[in-house]
Amino acid sequence: MQYFEHLGAIGIILLIFSIIATTIIIERFYFYIKNKNSNDFDKLKNSLSNNKDKDKNLRDEIISLKLLTLKEKYEFGIKSLRIIATISPMLGLFGTVIGIIKSFKNIANHQGPVNPALIADGLWLAMTSTAIGLAIALPCLIFAYIFMRNNEKIFHNYQIKLNKISLEFEKVNLND
């Protein structure tokens, strides 16, 4: 917490980003655990079955629309993680530049020989903001990738199963 205080406004923004990212990551884990045995696929299958008398193209459009609607629920927060992952290192770098400017200002205002401690303190503070920005960005990128890959697998499986059911309605034999 003391690092964030020393960084001023940039530190506060980075702290807010870290809280938002952590909240999204925890919520997504809870969502996937809660929905592991959900009846999302059953609802899609029922919708397909309820429309089996319709033309195949219309059935496919109905299912595509339902899949897109369901996908929004699964992708909640992932774009925010990507945005945080992109902005955090830039904010950290901005903090570094400000810290280096302050170090040079301290050197310019200092009378007498320049003490290495005078430079080191400002540089330590400057580099801390970059480290914090990267520490926030890396988990955001990793979890955004994990969540997106998980979603891709789920929806790929849904599409295959639903396409097979739709083709069965058309009396297409897939075992040949």
N, C-alpha and C positions, 0 to 999 in steps of 0.2 A: 504494500500500500504506500510505503514511503516513496517508492520510485515514481508512482503516479503523481504524488503531491509535488515532487521536485520538478516534474515536467509541465506543470501548469495546465493551461487549457487543453493542450494536446494530450496530456496524460489523462485528463478527465474524459476526453472523447475516446481514447483507447480503452479506458476502463469501461465505459458504456458499451463499446463494441464487444469487449470480452464478455460482459454480462449478457448481452443480447445473443451472442454466438453460443455461449454455454446453455442458455435457456432453450434455444432452437435445437441444439444437439440432444439435450435431455428429452425434450418434447418429442423429437423424432424417434428416439429409442423407445420411448413409452408408446408412441403410435404404432410402431412396427410390432412390438410385443403384444399390444392389445389387439391388433388386426391380424396376427399370425393365423388365427383360426376363425377369421371373420367369414361372413357369408357373402362377401362382395362378388365372388365368382358365381355363386348360386343365384344372386340377383340378376347378373348378366345372362346367365343360362336361362332363367325364367323369362326374362324379357325376350330373348331369342325364341324360346318355345311359344310364347304368347303371340308371336308374329310369324310363326312358321307357314301360315297360309299366304303370306305376302310374297311378292317377288323377291328373289334372292338379292338383287341390287338394293332394294329398299331395306331389306333385313340387315344387310351389311352396313348401310348408312346409319340405321338405328343403333346398331352395336358400336359403330365407330364413335358416334356422338356420346353414348353411354361410357365408353372407355375413356374418352377425352375428359368428360366430367369427373370420372373417378380418378383419373390421373392427376387432376388439380389437387385433390385431397392428399395424394401421396407425395406430391412435389412441394407441398407447403414449406416455406422457409429456406429451401435449398438455394434459391436465387439470392436471398439475403446473406447466406453464408458465403457465397461467391463474391458478393459486393464487399463484405467485410474483409474477405481474404485479399481483395484487390486494393482496398483503400488503406488498410492498417499499415502495411510496409511503407506506403507513400507518406502517411502521417508520421510514422517513425523517422523516416528520412528527413522530413520537414523539421521535426524536432531536433534532429542531429545538426542540420544546417543552422538552426537558431542557436543551439548550444555552442557551436563553433564560432558563430558571430559574437556571442557573448564572451567567449574566451579571448578572442582577439581584442574585443573592446576592453576587457580587464587588463590585457597586456598593454594596450595603448594608454590606458589611464594610470598605469602603475609607474611610480617614480623609482628609479634605481634599476639594479640588475633584475632580470626576469628569473624568477624562481620556478623550477619545473612543477612544483606543486600548484602554482597559479594556473598553469596550463592544464595539468592533469585533472584537476577537479572539474573544470568546464568540459573537457573532452569525455570524462567518465559519464557525466550527465548527458552529454550529447549522444554518445553511443548507446546509452541505456534505452533511449526512445526507439532507436532502430531495432534493438534486440526485442523489446516488448512488442513492437509492431509485427515482427517476424514470428514471435511466439504466439501471437493471436492468429496470424494468417495461416500458418502451417496446419494446425488442427482443423481450421475451417475448410481448407482445400481438401484435406484427407477425408473428412466426414461428408462433405458435399459429393465427392467422388463415390464414396461407399454408398450413400443414400441413392444417388442417381443410378449406379450400377444395379443395386437391389431392385429399384423400380423397373429398370429395363428388363430384368429377368422375370419379374412378376407379370408385367404386361405382355412380354413375348409369350410366356406360357398361356396366359389368358387368350391371346389372339389365336394361337395354334388350336387350342381346345375349342374355342367358339367357331373357328373356321371349319373344323372337322364336323361339328354338330350341324352347322348350316349346310354343309355339303351332304350330309346324311339326309337332311330334309329333301334334298334334290335327288335322292336315291343314287348318289355317287358312291361307288364301292372303292374305298381307299386301301383295301387289302390286296389289290392286284399289283 
